Amino acid sequence: QVHLVESGGGLVQPGGSLRLSCAASGRLFGINAMGWYRQAPGKERELVALITSGVIITYANSVKGRFTISRDNAKNMVYLQMNSLKPEDTAVYYCNVGFATGYDFWGQGTQVTVSS
């Protein structure tokens, strides 16, 4: 199986920044994509950013220009740099890996709260 552990969440003021990290371990061969999702209370879980094995990157329109996804293949890490944070960014952020076989694995999530 695959284990994903997120870190880096916390409480920040509007306009602040956070850098989320996701450490992947386990049987990682065959990963098609790695991404970040978020879910706020009362809302659907949504894709924030995705990076494929071909290094094709997709962002949600709401975070374009503010968030950056990156990866370190040697360390099996994926990151989400979040700048210019807004209160509406408040959510639990989840790391996800997807395989071409159709399997998906999720981390436990890390809370991001943007408030003054």
N, C-alpha and C positions, 0 to 999 in steps of 0.2 A: 504494500500500500504506500501511499504518499502522505507525508505529514507536512503541513504548512503552518508556520508560526509567524503571526504579524506582531509588529511592535512599532512604537513611535507616536501613537495617538496621545491625546491629552486635551487640555483646555487652553485655547488661545483666543486672543482678542481679534475682532474683525480687522482685516488687513494683514494679519500675521501669517506665519508660515509654519508648516510641519513637514517632516520627511518620514514617510512610512516605509518600513522594511518588511519583507517577507522572506523567510528562510525555508527552503524546500529540502526535504530529505526523503529517502526511500527509493523506490523503483521509478526513476525519472526518465528512463529511456522511452521515447515515443511521444513526448510532450509536443502538442501542436501549438498551444498558445498559453500565455500567462496573463492574468489581468487583475484589475481591482474593481470591485463592486461596492456599492454602499446601499444601506437601507435605513431610512429615517422612520420614526414612529408614524404609523398610519399610511405609509407610502410603500409602493412596490420597490423591490430590490432592483437597482438599475446598474448598468454598466457605466463605469467611470472611465477606464482606460484599458486598452488591450494591446499586447505586443505578441506577434506570432513568431514562429520559428524562422520565418523569412524576414523578420525585423520590420514587418508592416505594423504600423501603429494607428490605432483608432481611439479617438476621444469623444466623450459626450459633448454635445454643443455647449452645455452649461459650464464646462471646465476648460474649454479650449483657450489657450493663451495664458492660463493660470497654473495648470497642472502638467507635470511631465513624468511619464513612465520611462523607466530604464531597467536594464538588467545586467547582471554580472554572471555569465554562464559558468565561469570557472568556479565560482562560489555558490552557484545555484541560488542566487538571490534576485529578487525583483523589488524595485523601489517605486515610490510615488512621491515626488516632490510637489507640495501643494503651497502655492503662493497666493497672496491677495485673498485670503480666506473670507468667506461670507457666512452669515448666520445660517443660510440655507444649505451650506455644506455640512452642517451638523448631522451626523449619522454614524452608524457602525460600519466600518470599512472592512471588507473581506478580501483576502487574497484567493485567487482561483487558478487552478491549472486544468487544462482540458487536453484530452488525448484524442487522436484520430479515430480510435476505436469506440469513442463515445463516452468514455468515463470522465467524470469531473470530480475534483477534490477541492475542499474548502478549508480555510483556516478557521480559527475560533472567532476572529474579528477583533478589531481594536476601535475603541470609542474616540471619535473626534467631536469636540464641542467647541463651537465658535460663538463666543458671547463676550460682551463688555461687562 
